[in-house]
Amino acid sequence: MAGKKRRVRVAHELPKTRRLAIKKALAEHESEARPEWDRTSDWEDIRFLRKRIKKGEMRTIDMPLLNVEMGDSWPIPVTVFHGVRPGPVVTIIGGTHGNELTGPSACTNLLSSIFTGPDGALDPSTMAGTVRIVPVLNLPGYRSKSRYFPDGRDLNRAFPGHSKGSTTSRVAYMVKRNLIKDSDVIIDLHSAATGRSNMPQIRGDLSHPESNLIAKAFGIEVVLDSRPPKGSLRRTANQMDIAAITYEGGGANWLDQASVKVAVHGCLNVLRALKVIPKNPSRPRFRLNAGGSSWLRAGEGGLLDMFVRPGSVVEKGDVVATISDPGSPGLSVDIVAPVDGLMICTATNPFVTAGTPVGHFLPVSKHIDLLRSQIDDRGVLIVNGSQGDAIWRDESDEMVEIELKGEWSGGSIDAEWNKVSEEETEQEEAES
């Protein structure tokens, strides 16, 4: 019925002790309302990196990742929307890992004219608060198509950083000082690491009240109760009592458009929930709050043939993958779902040895019918916000045909794929 608030069904998959801890934290949490956000409060122009941004203005400012007089300081563009009314400071970050492209693409979407134009959702003349969008945080990693900084370190394990530390630690310190410190809310957009792919999901510490509210406001079905890893941006933000969540979708070195759409949709949902932009947020038909999972592993070595994809709803006994060995023709081993559940991550690297994880599995036997009610013809969960065209693209843009002449390296379109890349160390508890 129009105007009626739709109830969200929640499938509680959290352990009892964790549920009690979250309930206690929420009960002790004061109202999210902040006096300084009152629409009648004074609201002034702001400064970012000594640059003035007026009320109702959008401005892009380069932020150096290193404070140096010589060498590359790696300036990254930060677009700031300063609304005309009081409100929170929301920072949206992509490309913390340089080879994860879901975040950069989603931020590019949000910065397009469809959203930033006079009638767009991110028109600063109609906004409250301040929104900052950082498409690529790890600029050198992005340029080199690498997860890491040039010194070989992971930026998302280097926070809070130190002004006199390693290169990555110095960058983390700059990010903390200029982007994290004065934020009220942080949305960190990620993809899975090399060799696997994630279905759209939110990770947040649900015992941190503000992060709990933001995680649910994102408006998708899978929320993983995850304590932030040591050295992560999210952990540092939570320790400073700043709401922070991590979005995961797709894989490294490629673009999953459905995951990008969900990221854009979710960021707008959060902004609507915070009353930064008009309209009400979209809510899913249901939400799974999960506090644990299982790993499906290869029992033998060989070539992996995955039959399911991230987001697949599987039943107990379903064959999700097969392992075969060219050295033993006719022999194969099946990997079977132990119970009913949801594949939240699957391997993309076909080379496996005994013990290699091939699937990140969320057992949801008690609520499998809830999942089955929202799957496509491939048995994949339809995530809220994943449908529709790539909305950032202007329909008025003229299509240009470009003739590319040349030849394929090695004589074949796939010749360059034949090289075996170095396998990354597995970090089961680490978040990408």
C-alpha positions in Angstrom: 0.0 0.0 0.0 1.3 3.4 -1.0 2.7 5.4 1.9 2.9 2.3 4.2 6.3 1.6 5.7 7.4 -1.9 4.6 8.8 -4.1 7.3 12.2 -5.7 6.7 12.4 -9.3 7.6 15.7 -10.1 9.3 17.3 -13.6 9.3 19.4 -13.6 12.5 22.5 -15.7 11.8 24.6 -14.2 14.6 25.8 -16.2 17.6 23.8 -15.5 20.8 26.8 -13.8 22.6 27.3 -11.5 19.6 23.6 -10.6 19.5 23.6 -9.7 23.1 26.7 -7.5 22.7 25.1 -5.7 19.8 21.8 -5.3 21.7 23.6 -3.9 24.7 25.6 -1.4 22.6 22.5 -0.2 20.8 20.6 0.2 24.1 23.4 2.3 25.5 23.7 4.4 22.3 22.3 7.9 22.5 20.1 9.3 19.7 21.9 9.7 16.4 20.6 13.2 16.2 23.3 15.8 16.6 22.6 19.4 17.7 25.0 20.8 15.1 23.0 19.1 12.4 19.8 20.9 13.3 18.5 22.7 10.2 18.2 25.9 12.2 21.8 25.9 13.3 24.4 28.2 11.8 26.1 26.8 8.7 29.1 28.4 7.2 31.5 27.9 4.3 34.2 25.3 5.0 37.9 24.7 4.1 39.5 21.6 2.8 43.3 21.6 2.5 43.1 25.4 2.9 40.8 25.7 -0.1 37.5 27.4 0.6 34.2 25.7 -0.4 31.1 27.8 -0.2 27.6 26.7 0.8 25.9 25.1 -2.2 29.2 24.6 -4.1 30.9 21.5 -5.6 34.6 21.7 -5.9 37.4 19.2 -6.8 40.6 19.6 -4.9 43.9 17.6 -5.3 45.1 16.0 -2.0 48.7 14.9 -2.0 49.3 11.5 -0.4 52.9 12.4 0.6 54.2 15.7 2.0 57.4 16.1 -0.1 59.2 18.8 -1.9 60.9 16.4 -4.4 59.5 13.4 -6.1 55.9 12.3 -6.7 53.4 13.4 -4.0 50.7 11.4 -5.7 47.9 14.1 -5.6 44.5 12.5 -5.7 41.2 14.3 -6.6 38.8 14.8 -3.8 35.4 16.2 -4.9 33.6 18.1 -2.1 29.9 18.8 -2.1 29.0 21.4 0.6 25.3 21.6 1.1 23.3 24.7 2.0 22.0 23.3 5.4 23.7 21.7 8.4 24.4 18.0 8.4 27.0 15.2 8.6 30.3 14.9 6.8 30.1 11.7 4.7 33.3 10.4 2.9 33.0 7.9 0.1 36.3 6.2 -0.8 37.2 3.9 -3.7 40.5 2.3 -4.8 42.1 1.7 -1.3 43.5 -1.3 -3.2 44.7 -0.2 -6.6 43.5 -3.2 -8.6 40.0 -3.2 -7.1 37.8 -1.2 -9.6 34.3 -1.4 -8.2 34.9 1.6 -6.0 36.5 3.8 -8.6 33.7 3.0 -11.1 31.0 3.7 -8.5 32.6 7.0 -7.5 32.8 7.9 -11.2 29.1 7.1 -11.5 28.3 9.4 -8.6 30.4 12.2 -10.0 28.7 12.1 -13.4 26.3 14.9 -14.6 23.3 12.7 -14.0 23.9 13.0 -10.3 25.6 16.3 -10.0 23.5 18.3 -12.4 20.7 20.8 -11.3 18.1 18.0 -11.0 20.6 15.4 -9.7 20.6 13.7 -6.3 24.0 15.3 -5.5 23.1 18.9 -6.3 24.8 20.8 -3.5 22.1 23.6 -3.7 19.6 21.1 -2.3 21.9 19.1 0.0 22.5 19.1 3.8 25.9 18.5 5.3 29.1 17.7 3.3 29.9 14.8 1.0 33.4 14.0 -0.1 34.1 11.5 -2.9 37.5 10.0 -3.5 37.5 7.8 -6.6 41.0 6.4 -6.2 42.8 6.5 -2.9 45.7 4.2 -3.8 46.8 6.2 -6.9 50.2 4.5 -7.5 48.7 1.0 -7.1 45.9 2.0 -9.5 48.5 3.1 -12.1 50.4 -0.1 -11.8 47.3 -2.3 -11.5 48.5 -3.5 -8.1 46.8 -4.0 -4.8 49.8 -2.6 -3.0 51.8 0.6 -2.7 55.2 0.8 -4.3 56.9 -0.3 -1.1 54.9 -3.6 -1.3 52.6 -2.8 1.7 48.9 -2.9 2.0 47.4 0.5 2.7 44.4 -1.1 4.5 46.7 -2.7 7.0 48.8 0.5 7.7 46.3 2.7 9.6 46.5 4.9 11.6 50.0 5.4 10.0 52.9 7.6 11.1 54.4 10.7 9.6 57.9 9.3 9.9 57.1 5.6 9.0 57.3 3.7 5.8 55.8 5.1 2.5 52.5 3.4 3.1 52.4 4.3 6.7 53.0 8.0 5.8 50.1 7.8 3.3 47.9 6.3 5.9 48.8 9.1 8.3 47.8 11.7 5.6 44.5 10.0 4.9 43.7 9.8 8.6 44.5 13.5 9.1 42.8 14.9 6.0 39.9 12.4 5.3 39.1 10.3 8.3 39.5 12.7 11.3 36.7 15.1 10.4 34.3 12.6 8.9 31.0 11.5 10.6 30.5 8.6 8.2 32.9 6.7 5.9 31.9 4.2 3.2 34.9 2.3 1.9 34.2 0.5 -1.4 36.1 -2.7 -2.3 36.2 -5.8 -4.5 37.6 -9.2 -3.7 41.3 -9.8 -4.0 43.0 -11.6 -6.9 41.7 -15.1 -7.5 38.2 -14.7 -6.3 35.0 -12.7 -6.6 32.5 -11.4 -4.0 28.7 -11.0 -4.2 27.6 -7.5 -3.0 27.8 -7.4 0.7 28.4 -5.0 3.6 30.9 -5.6 6.4 30.7 -3.7 9.6 31.1 -4.0 13.3 27.5 -4.2 14.3 28.4 -3.6 18.0 29.5 -0.1 17.0 26.1 1.6 17.0 26.6 4.2 14.4 28.2 1.7 12.0 25.3 -0.7 12.6 22.8 2.0 11.5 24.9 2.9 8.4 25.4 -0.8 7.5 21.6 -1.3 7.5 20.9 2.0 5.8 23.0 0.8 2.8 19.9 -1.2 1.9 21.2 -4.6 0.7 20.5 -8.2 1.8 23.8 -9.4 3.2 25.4 -7.7 6.1 28.4 -9.5 7.7 29.2 -8.6 11.3 32.9 -8.2 11.0 35.3 -6.7 13.5 37.7 -4.5 11.6 41.1 -6.1 10.9 44.2 -4.6 12.6 45.5 -1.7 10.6 42.4 -1.2 8.5 40.8 2.1 7.7 37.6 0.9 9.2 39.2 -0.1 12.5 40.9 3.3 12.9 37.6 5.1 12.1 35.7 3.0 14.7 38.3 3.7 17.3 37.7 7.4 16.7 34.0 6.7 17.1 33.3 7.4 13.4 30.8 5.2 11.6 32.5 3.2 8.9 31.4 0.3 6.7 33.1 -1.7 4.0 31.3 -2.6 0.8 32.5 -5.6 -1.2 31.4 -6.6 -4.7 33.1 -8.1 -7.7 36.8 -9.0 -8.1 40.2 -7.5 -8.8 41.2 -6.3 -12.2 37.7 -6.4 -13.7 34.4 -4.6 -13.5 31.2 -6.3 -12.3 28.6 -3.8 -13.4 25.9 -5.3 -11.1 28.3 -4.7 -8.1 28.9 -1.1 -9.3 25.1 -0.4 -9.5 24.6 -1.8 -6.0 27.5 0.4 -4.7 25.9 3.5 -6.2 22.5 2.6 -5.0 23.8 1.9 -1.5 25.7 5.1 -1.2 22.6 7.1 -2.2 20.6 5.1 0.4 23.0 6.1 3.2 22.8 9.8 2.1 19.0 9.6 2.1 18.9 7.9 5.5 21.1 10.7 6.9 18.8 13.3 5.3 21.7 14.6 3.3 19.7 14.4 0.1 15.9 14.2 -0.4 13.7 11.1 -0.7 13.6 8.0 1.4 16.1 5.2 1.2 15.3 1.9 -0.6 15.0 -1.1 1.7 15.5 -4.8 0.8 12.8 -7.4 1.1 15.0 -9.1 3.7 18.4 -8.8 5.3 20.8 -11.5 6.5 22.9 -10.4 9.4 25.6 -13.0 9.5 28.3 -13.5 12.2 30.1 -16.6 10.7 30.6 -18.6 7.6 32.2 -21.8 6.2 34.9 -22.4 3.6 34.5 -24.9 0.9 38.0 -26.3 0.1 39.5 -28.5 -2.6 40.2 -32.0 -1.3 42.5 -32.7 -4.2 44.7 -30.8 -6.6 44.0 -30.1 -10.2 41.8 -27.9 -12.4 38.8 -26.3 -10.8 35.5 -26.0 -12.7 33.1 -23.8 -10.7 29.4 -24.4 -11.4 28.1 -21.6 -9.3 28.9 -17.9 -9.0 28.9 -15.4 -6.2 25.4 -15.0 -4.9 24.3 -18.5 -5.9 21.7 -20.1 -3.6 22.6 -23.7 -3.2 21.0 -26.7 -1.5 22.6 -29.5 0.6 24.2 -32.0 -1.8 24.5 -29.7 -4.8 27.7 -30.1 -6.7 29.2 -26.6 -6.7 32.5 -27.5 -8.4 34.5 -30.3 -9.9 38.2 -30.9 -9.8 40.0 -32.8 -12.5 43.6 -33.6 -13.3 44.9 -33.7 -16.9 47.4 -36.2 -15.6 44.6 -38.6 -14.6 42.1 -38.6 -17.5 38.6 -39.8 -16.5 39.1 -39.0 -12.8 37.3 -36.1 -11.0 36.3 -35.1 -7.6 33.1 -33.1 -6.7 32.9 -30.4 -4.2 29.4 -30.5 -2.5 27.5 -28.0 -0.5 27.3 -29.4 3.1 24.0 -27.6 3.8 21.6 -25.2 2.2 23.2 -21.7 1.9 24.5 -18.8 0.0 27.8 -18.5 -1.9 29.1 -15.1 -0.9 32.5 -15.6 -2.6 33.8 -18.0 -5.2 37.2 -18.7 -6.7 38.2 -17.5 -10.1 41.6 -19.1 -10.3 41.2 -22.6 -11.9 44.5 -23.9 -10.5 44.0 -25.5 -7.0 45.9 -27.8 -4.7 44.6 -29.8 -1.7 43.3 -27.3 0.8 42.8 -24.4 -1.5 39.6 -22.4 -0.7 37.2 -22.5 -3.6 34.1 -20.9 -2.0 33.1 -18.7 0.9 29.8 -20.2 2.1 27.1 -18.8 4.3 24.9 -21.5 5.8 21.3 -20.3 6.0 19.4 -23.5 6.1 16.7 -22.1 8.4 15.9 -19.3 6.0 16.6 -20.9 2.6 13.0 -20.3 1.4 13.6 -16.5 2.0 16.5 -16.6 -0.4 14.7 -18.8 -3.0 12.0 -16.1 -3.2 14.5 -13.7 -4.7 16.7 -15.5 -7.2 17.0 -15.2 -11.0 16.9 -18.0 -13.5 20.5 -18.9 -12.8 19.8 -19.4 -9.1 21.6 -16.2 -8.1 20.2 -13.9 -5.4 18.9 -10.6 -6.9 20.5 -7.9 -4.8 18.6 -4.7 -4.1 19.9 -2.0 -6.5 21.4 -4.4 -9.0 18.7 -4.1 -11.6 18.5 -1.6 -14.4 20.8 0.1 -16.8 24.1 1.7 -16.0 22.5 4.9 -14.8 25.5 7.2 -15.0 25.7 7.0 -18.8 24.1 9.9 -20.6 21.7 8.6 -23.2 22.4 11.7 -25.2 26.0 10.8 -25.7 26.7 10.0 -29.3 28.2 6.6 -30.0 31.5 6.8 -31.9 32.8 3.8 -33.9 36.5 3.5 -33.7 38.4 1.2 -36.0 41.4 -0.4 -34.3 43.9 -2.0 -36.7 46.7 -4.2 -35.7 47.4 -7.8 -34.7 47.1 -10.0 -31.6 50.2 -10.5 -29.5 51.3 -14.1 -29.9 48.9 -14.6 -32.8 45.9 -15.3 -30.5 43.4 -13.1 -28.6 44.1 -15.1 -25.4 47.9 -15.6 -25.8 48.7 -13.1 -23.1 46.5 -14.9 -20.6 48.7 -18.0 -20.6 51.1 -16.6 -18.1 50.5 -17.9 -14.6 50.4 -14.9 -12.1 51.9 -15.2 -8.7 49.4 -16.6 -6.2 48.6 -14.3 -3.3 48.9 -15.4 0.2 45.5 -16.5 1.6 44.2 -14.3 4.4 40.9 -15.9 5.4 40.1 -13.4 8.2 41.4 -10.4 6.3 39.0 -8.2 4.5 39.9 -7.1 1.0 
